[in-house]
Amino acid sequence: MKDEYLVAITYIQDGAQGNELALSIEGWRAHFKEQFRIVVFGDKPTVDGVEWIPIERVPGKEGEYRPALDVNTKLRAICLYCLEHRIPGFIWAADDYFAVNDFTIRDIMLPVYADDELPSKWDKSQNDYWHEQIKTRRLCEREGYETVNWSTHLPKWFDPILLLRVIDDYDLTETGYIIENIYSNKYTTRYPRTKLSKDKDRFKFPVWYPELDREGFRNALKNKIWVCCSVHGWSEELENELKKHYEQCHLTK
């Protein structure tokens, strides 16, 4: 019997756009070629028939990046859930990237990174997330870890024991550090890794703007696993194109 993998989606309903969550789940069901179950952790999902573990949102805290606090708190709950149910590892996912080609657990477990270095300088033109990345870099430097930027906006595999250790050692439910960069710079150093490159990798087609790059999207349907949407990238056109893709997947099953 094949292993059943846990896909844990951390979810804030107010942050979702359009039909993102439903389409994200459609992508997993259409293209993930493993036995798996999806569990939403956080706000009540807008999709029927999905397992849900309610977790209250973390309120804002002065001087800290609230989304990171919220994610870190949810990830701690997921770790405890895994330990309670003897789940040796889980896939952390979000509602704003969408699988458009088949993939396996090997594609999730492969260490993929965004850039050779985390940012080191900040000015007032940059947002709070950028500031937290710089704070995270400084922590990694103090601890003697690498300072690679692992924030890819892609699904990520976590060992719940190791992740819980990172969360508790650095008090990450109270401080807004970017968790995947501490975890991966501590534990992923000995593995071969792949750097994202929009023109070369097979993993990610980013959508940054509401005006959809139609040629880029058509190419992504041929050679990328994920279409990843930024806060400003969602559009009715993207939603309709994803719906058409998944409808075609159903027809060809």
C-alpha positions in Angstrom: 0.0 0.0 0.0 1.3 3.4 -1.0 1.9 6.1 1.7 -0.9 8.6 2.1 0.5 12.2 2.3 -1.0 15.0 4.2 -1.4 18.2 2.3 -1.9 20.9 4.9 -3.3 24.2 3.6 -3.0 27.2 5.9 -6.0 29.4 5.1 -7.3 32.9 5.9 -10.7 33.4 4.2 -10.4 37.2 4.0 -7.1 36.9 2.2 -8.5 34.6 -0.5 -9.4 36.0 -3.9 -12.2 34.7 -6.1 -12.4 31.0 -6.1 -8.7 30.4 -5.2 -9.1 27.7 -2.6 -11.4 25.5 -4.7 -9.2 25.8 -7.8 -6.1 25.1 -5.7 -7.7 21.9 -4.4 -8.7 21.0 -8.0 -5.1 21.2 -9.0 -4.0 18.8 -6.3 -6.8 16.4 -7.2 -6.0 16.6 -10.9 -2.2 16.4 -10.9 -0.7 15.0 -7.7 0.1 11.4 -8.5 0.2 10.1 -5.0 -2.3 8.9 -2.3 -3.1 12.0 -0.2 -5.6 13.8 1.8 -6.1 17.6 2.1 -6.8 19.3 5.4 -7.4 23.0 5.8 -6.0 24.6 8.9 -7.4 28.0 9.9 -10.6 29.7 8.8 -13.6 27.6 7.6 -13.0 26.6 4.0 -15.4 27.8 1.3 -15.2 24.4 -0.4 -17.5 21.5 0.5 -16.1 18.1 1.4 -12.7 19.2 2.7 -11.4 18.3 6.1 -11.0 21.3 8.4 -9.1 22.0 11.6 -10.2 25.4 12.9 -7.5 27.7 14.2 -8.1 31.2 15.4 -6.3 34.0 13.6 -3.4 35.6 15.4 -4.0 39.3 16.2 -1.5 41.9 15.2 1.5 42.6 17.4 3.6 45.8 17.3 6.9 45.4 15.6 6.1 42.0 14.1 4.8 40.9 10.7 1.4 39.5 11.5 1.0 37.1 8.5 4.2 35.4 9.6 3.0 35.0 13.2 -0.3 33.6 11.9 1.5 31.1 9.6 4.0 30.1 12.3 1.1 29.5 14.7 -0.8 27.3 12.2 2.3 25.4 11.3 2.9 24.6 15.0 -0.7 23.3 15.2 0.0 21.1 12.1 3.1 19.7 13.7 1.2 18.7 16.8 -1.5 17.2 14.7 1.1 15.1 12.8 2.7 13.9 16.1 -0.7 13.0 17.5 -1.6 11.0 14.4 1.9 9.6 13.8 2.3 11.4 10.5 6.1 11.5 9.7 6.0 14.5 7.4 3.6 16.9 5.7 3.3 19.2 2.7 2.6 22.8 3.6 0.5 24.4 0.9 -1.4 27.6 0.3 -4.6 28.5 -1.7 -2.9 30.7 -4.3 -0.9 28.3 -6.4 -2.4 25.9 -8.9 -1.0 22.7 -10.3 -1.3 22.5 -14.1 0.8 19.4 -14.8 1.4 16.1 -13.1 3.9 15.8 -10.3 4.9 13.4 -7.5 6.2 13.6 -4.0 9.7 13.7 -5.4 8.9 17.1 -6.9 7.7 18.4 -3.5 10.7 17.0 -1.6 13.3 18.3 -4.0 15.1 21.3 -2.3 14.1 24.3 -4.5 15.3 27.8 -3.6 14.5 31.3 -4.8 17.9 33.1 -4.6 21.4 32.5 -3.4 21.1 35.0 -0.6 18.4 36.5 1.6 18.1 40.3 1.4 20.5 42.2 3.6 19.4 45.8 3.3 16.1 47.5 3.8 14.6 51.0 3.1 11.2 52.6 3.6 10.1 51.7 0.0 10.1 48.0 0.9 7.3 46.2 2.7 7.2 44.5 6.0 7.7 41.1 4.5 11.1 42.2 3.1 12.0 43.6 6.5 11.2 40.2 8.1 13.4 38.5 5.6 16.3 40.7 6.6 15.6 39.9 10.3 15.6 36.2 9.3 18.9 36.5 7.6 20.5 38.1 10.7 19.2 35.2 12.8 20.7 32.7 10.4 24.0 34.5 10.4 24.1 34.6 14.2 23.4 30.8 14.3 26.0 30.0 11.7 23.4 28.8 9.1 23.4 29.4 5.4 21.5 32.5 4.2 19.9 31.1 1.1 16.4 32.4 0.3 14.1 29.4 0.3 10.9 31.5 0.0 9.7 30.1 -3.3 5.9 30.3 -2.9 5.7 26.6 -3.7 4.5 23.6 -1.6 7.1 22.6 0.9 7.8 19.3 2.7 8.4 19.5 6.5 9.4 17.0 9.1 7.1 17.9 12.0 9.6 17.1 14.7 12.3 19.3 13.2 9.9 22.1 12.4 8.4 22.1 15.9 12.0 22.3 17.2 12.6 25.4 15.1 9.3 27.0 16.1 9.9 26.5 19.8 13.7 27.2 19.8 13.2 30.6 18.2 9.7 31.4 19.6 8.3 31.8 16.2 4.7 32.1 17.3 5.7 35.4 19.0 8.3 36.7 16.4 7.6 37.2 12.7 10.6 35.4 11.2 10.1 33.7 7.9 10.0 30.1 9.0 11.0 28.2 5.8 14.3 30.1 5.7 15.3 29.2 9.2 14.2 25.5 8.7 15.8 25.0 5.3 19.1 26.9 6.1 19.4 24.7 9.2 18.4 21.3 7.8 18.7 21.3 4.0 22.4 22.2 3.6 23.6 18.7 2.8 21.2 18.0 -0.1 21.5 18.8 -3.8 19.3 21.8 -4.6 17.7 23.5 -7.6 17.4 27.3 -8.1 14.2 28.7 -9.6 14.6 30.3 -13.0 11.4 31.4 -14.8 12.9 30.6 -18.2 14.5 27.3 -17.3 12.9 25.5 -14.3 9.8 23.2 -14.6 8.3 24.3 -11.3 6.8 27.8 -11.3 5.0 30.3 -13.6 4.4 33.5 -11.5 1.4 35.7 -12.1 2.2 39.2 -10.8 -0.3 41.4 -12.5 -4.1 41.2 -13.3 -3.3 41.5 -17.0 -2.5 37.8 -17.7 0.5 37.0 -19.8 -1.5 34.7 -22.2 1.5 33.3 -24.0 3.3 32.6 -20.8 0.3 30.9 -19.3 -0.1 28.7 -22.4 3.5 27.7 -22.1 3.1 27.0 -18.4 0.3 24.5 -19.3 2.9 22.7 -21.3 6.0 22.8 -19.1 5.4 24.1 -15.6 3.9 22.3 -12.6 2.6 25.4 -10.8 0.9 28.6 -11.7 1.5 30.9 -8.7 -0.6 34.0 -8.1 0.5 37.1 -6.2 -1.9 39.4 -4.2 -2.1 41.6 -7.3 -2.1 38.9 -9.9 -5.6 37.4 -9.5 -8.1 38.2 -12.3 -11.3 36.9 -13.7 -9.4 35.8 -16.8 -6.9 33.7 -14.8 -9.8 32.1 -12.9 -11.6 31.2 -16.1 -8.4 29.8 -17.7 -7.8 27.6 -14.6 -11.5 26.4 -14.7 -11.2 25.4 -18.3 -8.0 23.5 -17.6 -9.5 21.5 -14.8 -12.7 20.8 -16.7 -10.5 19.4 -19.5 -8.7 17.3 -16.9 -12.0 15.8 -15.8 -13.0 15.0 -19.4 -9.7 13.2 -20.2 -9.7 11.0 -17.0 
